[in-house]
Amino acid sequence: MARPRKDVKFPHRGINGNGKPRRPSTSMSEISENNSEPGSPTRNGAAPRPATPLVDPQPQSEYEKKKANFITRTIWTLVMIAGFFWSMFAGHIYLIIVVTAVQIISFKEVIAISNVPSRARSLRFTKSLNWYFLGSTMYFLYGESVIYYFKHILLVDRVLLPLATHHRFISFMLYIIGFIFFVISLQKGHYKFQFTQFAWSHIALFLIVGQAHFVINNIFEGMIWFFLPVSMVITNDIFAYLCGITFGRTPLIKISPKKTWEGFLGAWFFTIIWGVSLTSFMIRSSYFICPVNDLGANLWTGLECKPNPVFIAHQYTLPVPLPTWTHLPSTFSIAPVQFHVLALATFASLIAPFGGFFASGLKRTFKIKDFGDSIPGHGGMTDRMDCQFIMGSIAFMYYSSFIAVNNTTVGGVLEMAITGLTPEEQLEVVKILGKHLVNQDVLSPKVRIHSFTFCFCC
């Protein structure tokens, strides 16, 4: 048996056969092969496979990034459009759910702007209070809308009647509970951060939840008052971009350098054309012009109502006859709502964009590009809805002031009878109303209601 030789030195792993240092290998196989020499057999005696060097992926070019973003943006745009139209045609309740989801996501994004994660973690009630104030505010605003539009249902229900008659007091007490809890949760060393969050959450409630409340009221008043302002803002945004890149030269506002006067005014013209055309189509369907009286209605079942006079065409005569060579009539028939469309299109073109300017200034203040990444390719939900919220508020205020018809409703009569009269006086109202219906041959002289028999002829 051969004895091992003494004083035999094996070359160091980092030195090759010529005595020069080896270049470090970037192959992961050399690291994971139990520090074996290249070409040495493995434990099972088989020769290892040659190492395949890892190749770093080439970074995407600017063109490839823009292309990928364009594809993602287009796909999600089509998804949002399809979801929007489905919810609008499926019924008012689905559209209200969509608006509610949009306002919750937008509130979350705006609140997150001023949030400091390290402090929010140490103050565990900060986020909880924000969501509590959101819930209490939504309870108040949604309750106001439901009570206003569905009095005839709520005020005759034994369980819902107390909630309806004392709704504002209940809402106020919910807010007071949150206010007291905020004061109790104040911690030394965090006062500035906590009060900043308190103020910021209330600003978000005013700018987002408050305005979303008017959007929901527009849905209750008739689908046209929701869809028309929304589509006008989208149309204005598209044509402002197209007109701006086509012949825009004069800057409009410093806070948004890409906006131009040419794009601003060109979008105004095309928004009017779109509004007039869309209105001519929508006023033909009762589903779009009727206020909500059945939350189960959809495009196929439709709604029934007495149309608002603004949807009925009238004859108008020009104060000055046109010259005969124009061959144009001096008398024409048009629905008055088309004149209101001119005003709404002007608001959508001249005022609603300032909601976007406000959002741009807010993002520049906090040095962020988007409010979030809720919508792939588009940024945050707030980035898409910044103009829609203010336009929804404008549309509701304009409708309430110049278009709404104030008629006596069953809900209004019930509210006055139930909240302003004693039970004995309410019973007297029923008897008087019954006598009137008997005289009109609508009711029999004797009517049995549950266990009570009313004799209206006595």
Long-range contacts (C-beta under 8 A, 24 or more apart in sequence): 13-37, 25-51, 26-53, 26-54, 27-51, 27-52, 27-53, 27-54, 28-54, 69-377, 70-377, 72-376, 72-377, 73-376, 73-377, 73-378, 74-377, 75-377, 76-375, 76-376, 76-377, 76-378, 77-377, 77-378, 80-375, 88-223, 88-226, 88-227, 89-298, 89-299, 90-298, 90-299, 91-295, 91-296, 91-297, 91-298, 92-219, 92-220, 92-223, 92-292, 92-295, 92-297, 93-295, 93-296, 95-219, 95-223, 95-226, 96-216, 96-219, 99-212, 99-215, 99-216, 99-219, 100-138, 100-212, 100-216, 102-212, 102-381, 102-385, 103-208, 103-209, 103-212, 104-134, 105-374, 105-380, 105-381, 106-208, 106-371, 106-380, 106-381, 106-382, 106-385, 106-389, 107-134, 107-204, 107-205, 107-208, 107-209, 108-372, 109-371, 109-372, 109-374, 109-380, 109-381, 109-382, 110-200, 110-203, 110-204, 110-207, 110-208, 110-371, 110-382, 111-197, 111-200, 111-201, 111-204, 112-372, 113-200, 113-362, 113-366, 113-368, 113-371, 114-196, 114-197, 114-200, 114-366, 115-197, 116-193, 119-190, 119-193, 122-190, 123-185, 123-187, 123-190, 123-193, 123-194, 125-181, 125-185, 126-194, 126-197, 129-178, 129-181, 129-182, 129-185, 129-197, 129-198, 129-201, 130-197, 130-201, 132-178, 132-181, 133-175, 133-178, 133-201, 133-202, 133-205, 134-201, 134-205, 134-209, 136-171, 136-174, 136-175, 136-178, 137-175, 137-205, 137-209, 137-210, 138-209, 139-171, 139-174, 140-167, 140-168, 140-171, 140-174, 140-175, 141-209, 141-210, 141-213, 142-213, 142-216, 143-167, 143-171, 144-213, 145-213, 145-216, 145-217, 145-220, 148-411, 149-220, 149-291, 149-292, 149-411, 150-411, 151-409, 151-410, 151-411, 151-412, 151-414, 151-415, 152-409, 152-410, 152-411, 152-414, 155-411, 155-414, 155-415, 155-418, 156-414, 161-418, 165-418, 165-419, 207-389, 208-382, 208-389, 210-393, 211-389, 211-390, 211-392, 211-393, 212-389, 212-392, 214-392, 214-393, 214-395, 214-396, 214-397, 215-388, 215-389, 215-392, 215-393, 215-396, 217-396, 218-392, 218-395, 218-396, 218-399, 219-292, 220-291, 220-292, 221-291, 221-292, 221-396, 221-399, 221-404, 222-288, 222-289, 222-290, 222-291, 222-292, 222-308, 223-282, 223-287, 223-288, 223-289, 224-279, 224-282, 224-283, 224-288, 224-289, 225-395, 225-396, 225-399, 226-392, 227-282, 227-288, 228-275, 228-278, 228-279, 228-282, 228-341, 228-344, 228-395, 229-344, 229-348, 229-388, 229-391, 229-392, 229-394, 229-395, 230-388, 230-391, 230-392, 231-274, 231-278, 232-271, 232-274, 232-275, 232-344, 232-345, 232-348, 232-349, 232-352, 232-391, 233-348, 233-352, 233-387, 233-388, 233-391, 235-267, 235-270, 235-271, 235-274, 235-275, 235-348, 236-267, 236-268, 236-270, 236-271, 236-348, 236-349, 236-352, 236-353, 237-267, 237-353, 237-387, 238-267, 239-263, 239-266, 239-267, 239-270, 239-271, 240-264, 240-266, 240-267, 240-353, 242-266, 243-267, 243-270, 253-357, 255-357, 255-360, 255-361, 255-364, 256-356, 256-357, 256-360, 259-353, 264-349, 264-350, 264-353, 267-349, 268-345, 268-346, 268-349, 268-350, 271-345, 271-348, 271-349, 272-341, 272-342, 272-345, 272-346, 272-349, 274-345, 275-341, 275-342, 275-344, 275-345, 275-348, 276-338, 276-341, 276-342, 279-335, 279-337, 279-338, 279-341, 280-338, 283-311, 283-335, 283-337, 308-403, 308-405, 309-336, 309-405, 310-335, 310-336, 310-337, 310-340, 310-403, 311-335, 311-337, 312-336, 337-403, 340-398, 340-402, 340-403, 343-398, 344-394, 344-395, 344-398, 347-391, 347-394, 347-395, 347-398, 348-391, 351-390, 351-391, 351-394, 352-387, 352-388, 352-390, 352-391, 352-394, 353-387, 354-390, 355-386, 355-387, 355-388, 355-389, 355-390, 355-391, 356-386, 356-387, 358-386, 359-383, 359-386, 430-454, 431-456
